[in-house]
């Protein structure tokens, strides 16, 4: 009986977790989702600058597809 209760509770919790992502977005709500703060990368210019500095410093190690040496001159 105890195993059945535990299994049923686990099944209900998993079902609730799966149902949380199922929704439709109304037309007037799409503007809220398209805001700059909701983006995966909210500051693309700053991140691009940081990536450039990182690749300039770490290009000798590889793995970040950077060109040039550690001096920052490409």
Residue pairs with C-beta under 8 A, 6 or more apart in sequence:
25 33
32 38
36 42
41 47
51 64
53 72
54 64
54 66
55 64
55 65
55 66
55 67
55 68
56 66
56 68
56 69
56 70
56 71
56 72
56 74
57 70
57 72
58 64
58 66
59 66
59 67
59 68
59 69
59 70
60 69
60 70
67 74
68 74
